Amino acid sequence: MTPHMDTTYSDATANFADLRSANGSSWNAINPESAARMRLQNRFHTGLDIAKYTAAIMRKDMAEYDADNTRYTQSLGCWHGFIGQQKMISVKKHQGTTDKRYLYLSGWMVAALRSEFGPLPDQSMHEKTTVPALIEELYTFLKQADARELNHLFRDLDAARASGDADAEAKLMDAIDNFETHVVPIIADIDAGFGNEEATYLLAKEMILAGACAIQIENQVSDAKQCGHQDGKVTVPHEDFLAKINAVRYAFLELGVDDGVIVARTDSLGAGLTQKIPVSQEPGDLASQYIAYLETEEVSIDDVKDGEVLIKTDGKLTRPVRMPNGLYAFKPNTGEDRVVLDCITSLQHGADLLWIETATPDVAEIAGMVNRVREVVPDAKLVYNNSPSFNWTLNFREQVYDAWEAEGKDMADYDRSELMAAAYDDSPLAIEADAKIQSFQSDASRDAGMFHHLITLPTYHTAALSTDNLAKGYFGKEGMLAYVAGVQRQEIRQGIATVKHQDMAGSNMGDDHKEYFSGDQALKAGGGKNTMNQF
């Protein structure tokens, strides 16, 4: 499966010429080359086409990472189709290829930016239908990016032919035949499944039908779901989580996406509570392992009050510690052990990739857990959240400070409690910390099994930052210059395609289509009076 065209421009044109001929004079108005252009501009007709295509890409990338752990993948989170489109246009522009670059659909951003209720916290309170709708929207914009870029190539081809430039024509034909699509895999967040396993299955189907080839699901209680970097997280017993993994797999299989990817996320590192005590069927089963992590206290039968729950543990009668809200507490300092068990169990029961939600971006800490998992499942791989919830500057300055102190370096120039101070920005410690941030993804992929790196909500922050800068100047002394110098001139200087926003929205494509349909009678927008010609 390649990201390029599955037929050549010449072959597509010839096929339509044969079809026109077969249909007689009533098809004389159909131009085979125009039909070929329209066919090549839209190679994906359904979300299932996309899911099958992108699942194969992910499986290829996973195998390549297994063979060479420097070949990791990356993505950025999206909350609108235009944002996803512009990311992939930029990737192609600057990197030359979309290979190993994906998109991430963040449940956090869906809640914060797309709910009909308005901005919501990341607690699965938003409409679950918004998730497949956003997947469909993202792919609509990615397909439009394909059509627009090909439209430019077709126009350039016409110009080369008109000028008799055979070399340029040949190069453009090659560019068209080897065109790389902007359609890439989306890892889509289904939160904790938005209900029971049947609800998870139904939503997963809608996500796959919209184009999702990879679905990420977490082991929190669905109706008590919290953001992974906030307190109050409540996990479910393994059997409950595995049922939802099975539900997602069945959804993939039902729809014919046999190589769909399931990302199993564990929040156990930061979760100290559970809602449910599972039923153990035999010693050593998953339920008994889960129960063993509960915080309990030994009691005698005379100490027990009506309505209390008791567990027999190692021949002793114990009472699990229960909170006023009815939730049960885990033993302190068991998070890493529970994470390892979660990961092994998920991989042994149908998951393809892991997600370990951590409190800090510490390669050594993550590697310690992954290496334990790999003792049982050698090819275990992570999707990792390079989260904006981390204070990356502070975390890495503290890591460097502690390492230097352990090495016996003189730390008199630094106050560990003030490492975020701007006064340290040009210091040797800050420079070393920034170097470690820069190499974090490659280091973690080499040492901690990270196949995929994503930032969940980058454009939430970039939109706020750029808007603040514009508003500060526009409503201040700069006036219109704030927009011209800070936005439009930068678009021109940096070659950002949105400076011609009419073209980005499809105006040129529409003109060409009108000409296909109406010939010389077409009323087109791109004439001499179109101000887009100023750029």
Secondary structure, DSSP 4 states (H G I P E B T S, - for coil): --SS-SS-HHHHHHHHHHHHHHTGGGGTT--HHHHHHHHHT----SHHHHHHHHHHHHHHHHHHHHH-TT--EEEEEESSHHHHHHHHHHHHHHHS--TTEEEEE-HHHHHHHT-TT-S--SSS-S-TTHHHHHHHHHHHHHHHHHHHHHHHHHHHHHHHHHHT-HHHHHHHHHHHHTPPPS---EEEE-TT-SSSHHHHHHHHHHHHHHT-SEEEEESB-GGG---TTSS--EE--HHHHHHHHHHHHHHHHHTT-TT-EEEEEE-GGG--EES--PPPSSTTSHHHHHHHTB-EEE--GGGPPTT---EEETTEEEEE-B-TTS-EEBPTT-HHHHHHHHHHHHHHTT--EEEE--SS--HHHHHHHHHHHHTTSTT--EEEE--TTS-HHHHHHHHHHHHHHHTT---TT--GGGTT-GGGTTSHHHHHHHHHHHTHHHHHHHHS-EEEEEESSHHHHHHHHHHHHHHHHHTTTSTHHHHIIIIIHHHHHHT-GGGSHHHHTTHHHHHHHHHHHHGGG---S-STT-GGGG-
